[in-house]
Structures are given as structure tokens and as C-alpha cells.
Amino acid sequence: MSDDPVSLDARRSTEGQMATDFRRHALREFEADQEALRKRQEELEAQLLAEPSVTWMEAAVKAQYLIRRYAETAEARDARKQKLIQRALGDLARLIESEPKKP
């Protein structure tokens, strides 16, 4: 018995090798997308932290972001909490839409 690793790729059929390559490529794309998302979230959070809100609308936008981030947590998966989250986001959206637009 040898301690050398076995190359499974060499033992796969062409179809199996193509499927494996596809999965590896898809995983790399997924990881790259996740990293890009993390960077965008960090940039957005840096902007949200840069200055305090001047208007209630700016505060509402920050609250919407935080509520959406909370909704992604395991704690927020409860059906009752999801309903509260959706209602709060809906309330904020209606308030933002009803605000007169500044020229």
C-alpha cells in the first residue's frame, strides 16, 4: 500500500471529467460572487457609518438595510419574526414613497 494520493480525475470518464470541471468552475464563480458581495456590503456599511442621518428618510433607508440584514440571520427565520420584518419594511417603504420629492 502506498501513501501517494490517487488522481481521481485520471479515472473518470470524459463525461464525468466534464461534470467535475463544471462543478469546480461553478464553485469558483460562486466564491468570487460571494467575495464581491462582501466587499459591496462593506463599502455600503462604510457609507452608512460615515455620517449621521440628516433627514428621517435617510434614517429610514438605514433602518431598511439593517432590518434586511437581520432577516438573513438564523434568529429571524421564525415565521412570526418574518411577518414583523415584512410589515416593518412595508411601512418604511410606504413612508418613503409618500414623502414629497425635493426638486
Protein Blocks (a to p, Z undefined) as FASTA:
>chain_A
ZZbdcdfklmpcfklmmmmmmmmmmmmmmmmmmmmmmmmmmmmmmmmmmpccfbfklmmm
mmmmmmmmmmmpmklmpmklmmmmmmmmmmmmmmmmmpccdZZ
